[in-house]
């Protein structure tokens, strides 16, 4: 399960996945999320593996 949160103060998208992912899956997820979110030049994307956003 993925959780997505946008932090406006520092223009950062955080994506957390509860289950552990391999490095290949993380890379694939990062590319997919970058395409889906259409990041602006000053926005960042952080992917957290085996984590939860509370």
N, C-alpha and C positions, 0 to 999 in steps of 0.2 A: 504494500500500500504506500502510495506517495502522498506527501503533504507539501503544499506550496504556500509560501508566504512572501509578501513584498514588504520590505522595510524602506519607507519613503525617506527617512532621514539621511540614509547613505546610498539610496538608489540601488538596493541589492535584492535580488530574488534568491530565496533559500528553498531548496528542494531537499526534503528528508525522506529516506526510504527506511522502513522498519526492518526489513530483512537484509542480510548481508549480500552484497553484489560483488561479482568479480570485477577486476579492473577493466575488462573488455565491455562489460555491461554498463559500468559507470561512464565510460567514454561514449558509448552509444546513447545513453540517457542524456548526457550533456549536450551532444549534437542535436538530438531531438528537441530538447527543451529550448535551446538557443533558437532553433527554427520556429518553434511554436510561440515563444514569447516575443520574438522579434526585438531583441535587445537594442536599445539606443546606445550610442557610443560611450556614454558615461555610466551605463548600468552594468552591474556585475551579476554573475550567477555562481552560487555556491551549492555544491551537492554534498549532502551529509549521508554517509553510509552507516546503516545499522543505528539509526537515530530517530528521534521523534521531536516534533515542534510542539512546545507546550505554551 
